[in-house]
Amino acid sequence: MTLEVTSSAAAELVARLGSAVVTDPDRMLAYRRDQSLLTPDGEPSTLVRARSTDDVVVTLQIAHRHGVPVVTRGAGTGLAGGANAIDGCIVLSLERMNEILRIDEAARTATVQPGVINGDLAAAVAERGLWYVPDPGSRAISSIGGNLATNAGGTCCAKYGVTADHVARIKAVLPDGRIIHTGADTRKNVAGLNLTQVLVGSEGTLAVIVEATVRLRAQPSAASTVVASFPTTAQAIDAVLTIRQVADPCLLELMDRTTISAVNDMTRMGLDDTAGALLLVQCDGGDAAAEAARCAAACAAAGATEVYDTADPVEGEEFMQARRAALTALERRGSTLLDDLAVPVPHLPRMLAAIEETADRHDVLIGTFGHAADGNLHPTIVFDVSDAAMTARARAAFDDLVAACLALGGSITGEHGVGALKTPYMESMVGATERELMAGIKSVFDPSGILNPGRGF
């Protein structure tokens, strides 16, 4: 791809889309990368801030004709470098396509453009007594399109599933500009291959999602919340294993000593910062109070030093805010390299032990938090990015954490996606033949290879 090619494509985009196109490098700076600190980014030739499906179609037609790569971008909250610019690429931003097109209360669905913020959709349907379940920690700032691209998770996954479990239909644009529709409004649909599920989690490598119909649920009855402090993470995980046998909580979150201390320093919430670990458990539904009582008993039996149980929704939300603040609080202590590892729940004790051993071996600070109910942990390495030796130790620690996860039969990503950050580990994760199959699927959707090349797999 030559400068002449990218300049020609940029000129054609300006002629067709006018003010939606940006070519000034300074104005494109904020669109060059996501929130992943140590993943590379390039210098785009053009930024298109699409306002409609037609803008997306025109952009892809021009890119396809000129062979220019396209990196699709949502809100830029990704944590794996999946939306980082590539040298000479077109960055296709969907942030302006942010309309909630339709809420169908009878069908319990909402049809939205990709730029709609997750929390805004949740609030809009809540006004009608409905619930959009997928709730990533970035709910207040991440977009539905980005959530679809990475198949985002969140706190309620163990009970209610990830983003893919709540998608009915998708409208997308192929790299050559053709529009496709996948899925159905019906609850049951087994006609042909499930292209909806192929697109969800494909990280912008197959098509550009321009519209989605997502499923809604009735709002749950008031939840009961249990907060328990433990001397060690091992005791907290003992409680987790027991809780999974006696209850079906909608969320079960873990924070270790380092994370508790960071959250306390930032929020002044008065959490027990002498504790080695904190569990936050929430139960919903008609049996919520009884389930919460069983969870509290399980925590006490596992050695909790303090157990607090409340049915007050305001108090419950206050505790949830502490958990949501975990990453921000750790970021106040230095540069961060956030991991996203999922292991079978019975292997959580071994994974947590491996995290502690890795921190000691590489002399780095690691704060761990995550979704204990489904085994998805976020060990966060805190370091000084201006210190080359410390940065090298952080990278080595990251590699060791992924290796430990794979050795336990885990997944290199539970909800953040592969992006650019995790591609080096993909073959170890899925296998060479399986990776070839993924590449074959991409070649069918994107034969010229222009959509987010080198990402995802």
KEFINU-919149 format. One record per residue: residue in three letters; x, y, z negated of N, C-alpha, C in turn. Coordinates in steps of 0.001 Angstrom, whole numbers, plus 500000, padded with zeros to 6 digits. Atoms other than C-alpha are relative to their C-alpha. Example, Ala and Ser with C-alpha at 12.3 -4.5 7.8 and 13.67 -1.06 7.14 Angstrom:
! residues 2
ALA500890498810500000512300495500492200500900501200500000/SER499180498810500060513670498940492860499230501090499270/
! end
This chain:
! residues 457
MET500855498809500000500000500000500000500889501240500000/THR499143498822499837501623503252501158499278501257499515/LEU500563498706500384501121506849500103499023500492501057/GLU500892499583498914499568507473503510498638499327499886/VAL501251500736500153496951504762502869499173500580498866/THR500754499484501150495999506061499410499513501420500259/SER500422498623499689495896509663500665498819500001500951/SER501103500093499044493638508664503526498716499578499303/ALA501172500453500745491303506802501180499465501119499112/ALA500421498897500870491256509762498758499273501077500792/ALA500632498970499170490420512190501561498600499565500418/GLU501312500500499593487561509976502718499025500018498823/LEU500852499956501194486225509708499164499523501425499720/VAL500373498600500233486292513487498757498947500438501016/ALA500949499612498952484482513926502061498623499408499768/ARG501285500683500191481767511420501110499344500321498661/LEU500564499906501353481359512005497352500229501355499329/GLY499859498632500490482473515603496805500523500107498585/SER499533499680501352482698516696493177500127498785499089/ALA499839501215500808482493513127491885501432499483500048/VAL498638500485499788486101512663493048501014500978499408/VAL498916499212500595489182513871491152501322499455500533/THR498677500410499532492697513806492624501126500701499246/ASP498995499274500789494502516169490213500554499059498930/PRO499425500933500977496940513993488185499746500391498550/ASP500218499557501380496505516120485063498583499682499529/ARG501387500283500372492732515684485104499715498508499902/MET500178501452500067493151511928485499500707499365498807/LEU499198500557501092495417511511482467499160499215498996/ALA500837500642501012492582510628480084499365498701500484/TYR500615501192499411491442507867482453501030498919500355/ARG498939500915499577494763506056482788500050498712499177/ARG499841501183500834494476503613479886498882499897498974/ASP500971500192501070492291502134477178500698500135498653/GLN499489499828501360492982501791473432501147499046499659/SER498931500962500254495623499060473791501351500694500128/LEU498813499158500084498935500588472747501157499527500880/LEU498782500489499371501592498333474287499778499341501363/THR500225500505498639500028497454477655500364501088501005/PRO499558498993499022501400499158480794498833500656500723/ASP500984499326499154499463501718482796500735500687501144/GLY499404499367498826500087503203486227499363501346500288/GLU500516498688499591499326506434488043498989499823501121/PRO501025500176498957496016506342489936500131501061501081/SER500024499014498913495655508048493283498751500850499931/THR501308499350499966492009508943492704499162499534498827/LEU501016500332500992489342509042490031498638500297500608/VAL501382499785499569485707508566491024499111499885498775/ARG500955500004501116483144509504488368498608499785500600/ALA501223500360499279480208507667489873498756500498499277/ARG501269499520500553476729509118489393498855499064500331/SER501083500865499539474740506359491076500582498726500605/THR499572501213499302474856502917492632500547500330501378/ASP499517499600498670475281504624496004501456500454499934/ASP498605499565500159478503506262494733500924498794499867/VAL499189501210500172479794502845493694500158499277501330/VAL499958500662498693478904501335497073500987500702500932/VAL499105499238499116480688504112498977501453499825499567/THR498630500144500508483759503873496743500591498650500382/LEU499484501330499704484090500133497225500148499769501506/GLN499869500137498544483476500289500967501300500638500489/ILE498775499297499584486286502818501362501239499270499483/ALA498864500721500569488629500952499014500256498703500750/HIS499884501266499277487925497684500818500607500212501385/ARG499512499725498648488575499210504233501489500358500002/HIS498603499558500058491894500711503130500892499051499190/GLY499212500925500812492973497849500839500563500624498735/VAL499541499320501206493269500112497789499380499326498769/PRO500573500634501192492869498473494356499074500941499240/VAL500982499244500779489970499568492154499983499453498577/VAL500121500359501412489977499555488352498742500669499466/THR501262499464500519486489499959486908500148500278498518/ARG499816499535501375486281501836483631498656500377499385/GLY501193499601500730483543502203481034500314501174499091/ALA499736498934500957484035504208477857501468500074499590/GLY498574499975500327487740503361477580500330499502498610/THR499772500481501357487382501615474214500620498609499947/GLY499431501339499959488910498318475369501283499890499208/LEU498836500231500857491702496756473329500992499023500614/ALA499102500956499363493466494567475895500604500526501302/GLY499416499436498788494520496945478690499267499633501266/GLY500743500439498834491819495651480999499532501118500907/ALA500428498863499181490882499144482221501153500967500260/ASN498854499140499732494418500517482530500203500180501506/ALA499785499707498580495187502198485842501210499231500535/ILE498902500601499245497455500550488430500506501063500966/ASP499446498993499085499806502663490545499253500007501326/GLY500666499831498717497927504029493539498551499594500042/CYS501377500516499994494565502640492465498965501118499982/ILE501164499155500272491124504203492417499453499579498645/VAL500695500265501256489802504439488868498531500354500222/LEU501438499806499791486041504000489118499340500075498628/SER500621499790501312484457505488486009498482499955500121/LEU501462500136500001480849504547485231499352500750498837/GLU500515499332501193480428506828482210498785500884500294/ARG501137499134499661477976509105484064498738499210500341/MET501175500841499721475671506190484923499488499488498658/ASN500303500259501413474168506300481447498516500097499664/GLU501449499924500247470391506051481783499437498659499526/ILE500841501149500349468115503641479955498819500056500954/LEU500975499921498913465926502898482955498610499548499583/ARG501311500550500351463170500887481305500121499159498730/ILE500145500888501157462168499317477993498638499340500125/ASP501237500762499833459573496596478418499703499286498681/GLU500300500558501322458061495907475018499342498625500099/ALA500684501291499865455879493049476251500978498883500332/ALA499015501009499592458761491213477907501193499949499058/ARG498850499853500900461212492309475204501308500047500793/THR498786499769499229463796493522477699500228501498500142/ALA499651498622499648465615496746478471500899499948501219/THR499179499915498797467091497676481842500798501291499926/VAL499125498856500254470081499990481640501092500092501058/GLN498796499801499206472911501497483637501222499667499135/PRO498851500482500768476432500456482626500609501005499034/GLY499406498996500872477404503757481010499239500254498717/VAL500771499823501237474738503532478294500826499505498814/ILE499266500384501206476363503461474862499188498958499229/ASN500659501085500710475553500306472911499113500522498870/GLY500765499479501130474437502219469813498796500819500418/ASP501134499223499512472202504510471856498866499078500435/LEU501030500967499618470388501505473325499371499392498752/ALA500520500592501238470063499946469871499021500947499313/ALA500872499020500650468558503159468491498698500192500780/ALA501192499780499185466166503591471428499001498858499857/VAL500934501123500113464699500096471142499508499847498560/ALA500429500077501400464584500292467326498779500881499756/GLU501167499121500136462093503154467687498715499281500405/ARG501168500775499567459770500578469267499900498670499258/GLY500073501206500811460315497937466608500778498834500559/LEU499221501059499366462821495989468722501471500122499624/TRP498610500091500450466445494998468258500866499520501150/TYR498966500466499090469370494852470661501126499463499139/VAL499184500676501008471543492346468868501506500237500138/PRO498536499919499943475141492528470240500532501287499356/ASP499594498867500842476986494774467801501508500044499789/PRO498550499875500200480735495181468447500314501135499029/GLY499610498953500952482624497287465910500020501378500633/SER499980498731499264482785499975468594498610500387500492/ARG501374499778499522478980500024468950499686501471500238/ALA500340498576499880478830503806468476500669500665501192/ILE499258499335498930481265504497471328500209499133501236/SER499761500870498844481468501462473645498748499907500868/SER501115500018499054479307501106476751499524498582500267/ILE500560501308499660477024498277477795500804499355501140/GLY499206500545498909479040497879481005501297499393499514/GLY498773500537500568482242497431479045499746498759499177/ASN500370501186500780480517495009476676499763498797500904/LEU500243501081499043479384492971479687501314499517500610/ALA498745500360499341482824493056481276500852499081499142/THR499165500809500896484501491557478207499217498932499255/ASN500868500900500777481534489533476922500201500256498512/ALA499688499547501353481848491504473694499227499220498944/GLY500625500695501128481069489935470346499515500988498958/GLY500429499143501089480517491523466960499696499206498753/THR500185500607501313479383490774463455498925498926499972/CYS501138500929500064476220488817464278500143498783500904/CYS499839501041498971477714486341466767499691498602499506/ALA500158501384500456477666483233464594498532499583500013/LYS501422500330500048473890483414464242499288500318501312/TYR500779499517498856472778485306467361500725499966501344/GLY499287500125498737475501484810469971500667501287500465/VAL499255498879499433477691487094472084499159500694501074/THR500739499201499015476688489586474788499337499136501071/ALA500542500842498920476199486880477443498692499327499620/ASP501215500679500452473487485283475327498776500910500019/HIS501096499028500031471362488427475665499808500689501348/VAL500114499407498660471561489099479419499040499188500842/ALA500961500666499119468655488287481731500386500144501470/ARG499720499742498583469621489925485031501125501008500133/ILE498929499049499684472496491811486604499867500444501456/LYS499849499449498655472740494080489631501452500451500111/ALA498577499696499875476297494383490908500345500276501454/VAL499516499677498660478280495625493888501281499214500250/LEU498815500759499623480777493341495610501073500937500559/PRO498906499133499553484187494676496709499804500614501384/ASP500225499429498662482969495216500286498776500901500050/GLY501142499093500064479962497254499117498645499336500028/ARG501292500684500028477259494595499296499458499939498576/ILE500660500037501309474741494617496437499425498602499783/ILE500566501299500355473819491389494654499164500137498734/HIS500828500079501198471203490516492034500101498580499453/THR499885501324500604471676487645489602499033499870498826/GLY500876500246501134469489486012486960498538500155500345/ALA501454499902499825465740486309486443499380500569498741/ASP500725499494501171463178487897484148499465498870499134/THR500566501124500735461969484460483115500964499512498922/ARG499171500570501055463219482786479948500766498782500503/LYS499371501198499458463978479597481869500274500206501482/ASN499626499824498601465850479649485155501215499125500269/VAL498887500899499705468004476795486463500219499869501507/ALA499858500013498547468011477701490157501442500348500381/GLY498643499761499515471544477300491468501004500265498894/LEU498954499678500962474787478306489800499647501277499254/ASN500334498859500851474523480791486966500993501133500239/LEU499084498925499648476176483807488580500022501107498956/THR500019498995501073475093486055485719501091499699498992/GLN499006500375500989477268484116483327501417500034500567/VAL498685499846499378480134484184485832500449501462499933/LEU499651498580500002480005487988485980500272500529498592/VAL499779499534501371479718488522482230501324499428499497/GLY498684500426500450483256488403480866501047499966501090/SER499040500068498893484909488715484285500915501217500071/GLU499069498876500191486576492011483280500250500807501276/GLY499887499147498824485878493867486510500786499406501143/THR499190500640498962487670491311488695499173499424501143/LEU500846500654498998484681489984490667499047500969500691/ALA500983499049499479482171492817491137499872501131499003/VAL500242498864500889481096496136489649498536499966499576/ILE501368500055500531478034495850487415499429501416499949/VAL500600498670499957475713498799488050498663500060499269/GLU501279500020500713472576497684486194499874498638499311/ALA500213501265500710471663495056483617498670500042499267/THR501194500183500821468472493784482064500386499088498842/VAL499575500745501188469147492650478509498775499622499177/ARG501102500486500823466950490697476138500033500649498624/LEU500161499397501315465633492180472905499303499015499066/ARG500689500800501007464355490635469694499142500918499138/ALA500721499229501011461846491732467095500986500376498902/GLN499121499598501086463538493689464344499890499014498841/PRO500050500947501117464528491373461505499427500658498757/SER500453499463501281463001491742458092501207500502499220/ALA498923499401500784465038493578455481501018498953499574/ALA498925500930500314468408491969454866500421500123498543/SER499373500001501315470029491018451578501507499870500201/THR498554499914499820473731491712451178500720499532498752/VAL499132500453501093476385490028449046501409500478500295/VAL498599499599499890479835491514448454500755499305498880/ALA499244500763500998482424489364446688501489500248500162/SER498549499823500017486057489964445697500655498722499499/PHE499286501227500345488574487120445451501469500297499739/PRO498554499822500224492117486827444111500834499704501247/THR499234500401498816493265485162447372499084499803501192/THR500780500277498793492162484770450974499588498527500052/ALA500337501425499998492235480980450463498693499748499258/GLN501249500168500753489497481239447826498814500581500777/ALA501075499406499191487469483527450088499560499035501104/ILE500355500943498935487635480956452889499323498759499427/ASP500739501090500665486601478209450456498524500371499876/ALA501385499536500114483487480304449859499308499990501360/VAL500566499997498646482960480717453612499543498602500404/LEU500321501372499613483029476958454149498767499485499264/THR501183500408500761480473476420451391498757500744500473/ILE501132499185499548478237479264452561499417499425501292/ARG500481500538498734478015477710456032499183498715499814/GLN500763501218500279476596474572454422498657500289499334/VAL501206499747500799473934476265452268499150501148500545/ALA500743498840499491472851479294454335500385500250501455/ASP499740499611498612472737480798457816500044501525500070/PRO499951498534500050473901484393457292500096500609501389/CYS499899499315498716473581486904460107501381500612500171/LEU498608499587499894477049488153459293500758499536498762/LEU499124500476501072479979486978457194501392500516500329/GLU498798499268499637482926489351457285501071499902498909/LEU498850500136500894486395489099455741500928501203500151/MET498902499025499983488950491753454792501060499528499013/ASP498934500399500918492354490961453287500476501190499168/ARG499523498976500945494282492921450641500478501254500718/THR499463498847499276496072495164453140498884500849500589/THR501116499275499393492834496080454897499152500691498942/ILE500780499390501087490944496701451630500676501280499532/SER499261498827500473493670499080450488499927501148501000/ALA500057498960498976493682500954453798498617500641500059/VAL501367499467499972489878501307453801499740500869498777/ASN500176499198501204489915502552450216500692501348500124/ASP499262498751499856492571505133451007499280500976500917/MET500664499121499034490547506459453920498621500446499532/THR501410499712500293486990506280452591499717500371498553/ARG500225499795501452487416506516448791498715499309499544/MET501232500708500326484637503931448548500071499233498683/GLY499884500689501281486015502337445397499915498489500095/LEU499934501459499889486411498810446735501064499482499036/ASP499057500611500932488322496421444488501333499770500702/ASP498740500134499279491818497037445815501034499167499254/THR499135501000500627493315494583443325499707498613500571/ALA500409501289499460491538491802445220500912499575501148/GLY499263500520498862493337489542447659499150499933501246/ALA500915500069498861490258489363449873498612500433499571/LEU501382499603500235486728490662450170499130499348501065/LEU500991500536499069483739488916451738498759500875499977/LEU501258499281499853480714490784453030499040499064500715/VAL500958500966499476477711488515453596498639500669500109/GLN501343499445499857474323489518454956499074498925500554/CYS501007500964499581471232487337455297498738500745500406/ASP501240499364499567468086488255457213498906498950500144/GLY501126500920499857464656486740457812499214499857498710/GLY500916500143501134461903485675455457500626499395498769/ASP499345500660501130464264483625453275501283500713499588/ALA498742499286500188466927486340453039500444500037498542/ALA499624499872501408466826486819449273500497498673499437/ALA499590501315500500467037483098448546501340499584500608/GLU498726500339499365469839482619451068501137500806499391/ALA498972499162500603471756485546449609500382499484498616/ALA499713500556501329471445484014446154500895498771500111/ARG499143501172499802472950480777447457501416500419500411/CYS498687499500499588475776482728449080500759500564498794/ALA499365499446501195476468484584445834500506498885499092/ALA499584501137500836476598481292443956501224499311500591/ALA498845500620499354479014479858446508501259500825499781/CYS498849499126500246481290482873446073500502499843498559/ALA499616500160501400481247482551442300500702498659499770/ALA499412501334500170482011478820442504501391499917500611/ALA498686500020499353484989479524444806501027500858499287/GLY499044499233500792486551481821442209499942501492500169/ALA500131498556499854485242485279443048500079500677498633/THR499882499249501247486169487811440377498858500990499829/GLU501138499074500048483247490054441255499049499649501132/VAL501022500286498992479987489322443091498870500995499821/TYR501072499005500055477438491991443934498968499642501053/ASP501106500422499134474034491200445458498967501114500029/THR500996498934499902471622493832446789499057499759501171/ALA500983500028498916468449493929448843499719501404500514/ASP500168498613499591468713497716449238500671500198501356/PRO499403499855498668469222498402452975501030501118500073/VAL499040498898499986471040501685452259501336499535499441/GLU498763500526500570473562499971450010500658499006500949/GLY499452500969499060473956497159452501500716500672501149/GLU499385499276498893474716499634455289501283500695499546/GLU498783499377500521477257501431453074501151498999499973/PHE498955501024499999479173498186452632500425499662501430/MET499658500266498605478985497563456375500920501093500562/GLN499144498915499544480563500972456952501453499765499595/ALA498641500323500439483562499802454941500649499034500978/ARG499450500966499043484024496870457283500256500650501355/ARG499826499359498698483532499017460388501201500949500011/ALA498875499060500095486251501366459137501349499310499999/ALA498745500740500202488880498605458974501093500412500981/LEU498961499686499025490725499306462222500442501451499887/THR499651498581500121490573503088461877500876500230498782/ALA499220499835501227491907502806458323501426499494500187/LEU498654500532499765494838500632459411500779500898500965/GLU499327499098499053495602503044462273500583501221499295/ARG499455498868500756496172505771459670501343499668499360/ARG498737500417500626499139503738458381501123499805501026/GLY498972500133498978501007503604461692499408499578501331/SER500450500545498727500838502348465249499471498593499756/THR500595501321500224498753499200465580500003499160501267/LEU500130500992498938498831496069467713498968498996499513/LEU501146500770500483495442494443467260499881498687500758/ASP500213501297499383495058490736467897498536499599499854/ASP501394500447499941491816488878468577500024498492500209/LEU499802501447499958492091485196467732498783499288499434/ALA501126500781500510489377482599467281500458498555499798/VAL499664501393500295489950479239465592498759499293499476/PRO501107500712500643487561476478464524499947500382498526/VAL500141499481501363486174477639461181500745499163498962/PRO499248500767500994487665474684459220501506500281500001/HIS498575499698499913491122475836460402500336501416499549/LEU499720498643500466490758479364459006501090500052498930/PRO498917499931501009492940478581455941501389499904500630/ARG498692500168499360495799477440458197500353501225500845/MET499731498815499206495429480462460496500396501168499113/LEU499663498912500924495473482883457572501386499790499397/ALA498653500293500515498554481144456154501052500330501056/ALA499071499693498918500232481471459558500188501502500159/ILE499898498537499916499454485197459607500930500525498915/GLU499140499547501102501084485690456196501455499605500247/GLU498641500453499708504121483622457217500629500840501111/THR499497499186498890504453485630460442500394501388499524/ALA499682498676500531504357488938458583501321499968499232/ASP498757500121500769507128487755456234501190499754500925/ARG498885500390499129509253486230459012500499501176500835/HIS499611498887499135509233489365461166500069501339499265/ASP499931498790500817509125491880458309499127501116500575/VAL500976499016499537506002493643459579498768499932499101/LEU501249499950500765502798494706457884498858499533500891/ILE501163500473499249499705492804459043498775500072499106/GLY501292499955500686496193493673457904499009499161500783/THR500906500911499313493610491021458693498558500231499571/PHE501440499929500238489850491401459012499334499231501130/GLY500656500692498904487262489654461108498732499295499593/HIS501300500651500098484217487494461529500203498554499532/ALA499663501306500567484733484556459199498995498925500389/ALA501026501001499706481461482845460123500266499252501291/ASP499699500685498746482710482052463629501500499849500249/GLY498565500235499893486456481919462971500763501020500807/ASN499377498965499169487261485140464880500679501041499108/LEU499220499105500854490049487065463133500701501069500832/HIS499285498893499365491709490389463963501223500382499169/PRO498767499586500677495217490358462465500591501200500730/THR499585498732499416496450493900463042501397500347499513/ILE498610499721500339500182494532463134500187501511499948/VAL499786498563500193501092497977461763501505500259500054/PHE498569499758499799504450499397462875500219501434500467/ASP499645498663499514506291502524464035500439499867501452/VAL499715500186498581506184502667467833501249500763500431/SER498783499260499655509084505154467833501266499257499588/ASP498884500828500457511324502519466207500073498769500903/ALA499915501067499007512487500180468989500137498624499349/ALA499803501294500658513605497419466618498710499519499352/MET501254500379500638510333497472464704498956499622501051/THR500939500330498926508341497480467947500282498610500554/ALA499640501336499520510269494414469108499549498930499019/ARG500466500965501005509464492668465816498484499853500070/ALA501465500058499885505792493561466257499595499135501186/ARG500311500823498816505756492045469748500264498528499730/ALA499664501386500312507473488890468486498968499400499048/ALA501024500471500935504966488623465641498702499703500739/PHE501209500202499200502107488985468119500074498670500748/ASP499814501270499287503510486112470205499833498812499064/ASP500077501105500954503822483927467121498569499768499524/LEU501400500152500411500239484619466069499194499268501070/VAL500717500677498918498933483565469479500395498525500051/ALA499534501393499968501080480426469403499382499191498864/ALA500599500700501137499775479514465943498526499717500254/CYS501419500182499673496209479999467121499809498855500991/LEU500112501059499008496707477760470144500304498633499386/ALA499652501265500648498318475092467975498851499451499162/LEU501157500412500796495103475010465924498765499745500870/GLY501130500234499111492933474493468996499121501209500176/GLY500781498775499936491835478118469030500020500657501364/SER500069499209498772491186480748471692500805501276499831/ILE499171498804500061493518483629472530499177501272499944/THR500872498845500172490534485985472598498584499540499703/GLY501363500338500357487184485748470898498991500990500525/GLU500977498993499590485648489020472058500599501208500712/HIS499409498800499405488152491615473352500376499820501458/GLY499625500260498625488952489940476658501500499767500159/VAL498599500305499681492223488982478338500734501259500424/GLY499400498764499527492937492246480143501397499790500532/ALA498582500152499678496658492810480663500761499425498813/LEU499299500391501224497564492025477063500186498498499879/LYS499974501440500265496772488308477059500251499137501239/THR499771500822498805497478487227480663501216499073499865/PRO498859500921500109500910485767479710499664498684499300/TYR500337501192500774499142483233477481498904499159500671/MET501183500645499437496360482201479850500240498546500403/GLU499785501373499557497951479085481311500097499045498810/SER499941500828501208498738477759477836498610499788499419/MET501349500071500556495143478443476891499104499081500823/VAL501007500693499191493199477038479831500553498865500861/GLY499416501010499137495654474936481866500207500509501414/ALA499645499528498665497190475344485315498896499751501020/THR501052500315499026494465473586487288498770500862499765/GLU501165499174500334491719475458485466500225501457500425/ARG499706498631499582493462478738486158499900500129501522/GLU500155499990498546493609477838489853498529500084500398/LEU501427499927499718489851477299489796499475501421499799/MET500415498618500247489363480762488292500448500902501145/ALA499496499204498877491557482263491007499189499723501272/GLY500825500334498848489481480406493598498658500696499973/ILE501272499280500143486269481906492234500198501464500345/LYS499746498595499677487821485362492421500137500190501505/SER499784499831498561488832484779496049498693499978500785/VAL501309500005499341485194484085496954499317501360499839/PHE500613498690500264483927487282495327500820501126500625/ASP499099498890499673486965489398496187501158499496500864/PRO498969500618499162488879487896499141501217500883500249/SER498859499106499785491061490987499576500730500335498705/GLY499307499862501288491950491022495862500154501421499510/ILE499826498582500381491288494719495252499438500325498615/LEU500630499664501275489248494508492026500863499587498815/ASN499219500186501224491386494901488892501018498866500141/PRO499072501112499757494194492733490278500954499772498826/GLY499065500365501059496371490855487788499421499987498614/ARG500646499954501320493849491171484958499065498814499819/GLY501026500978500314491601488681483230500460498557500059/PHE499495501367499895493288485491484446501159499924500971/
! end
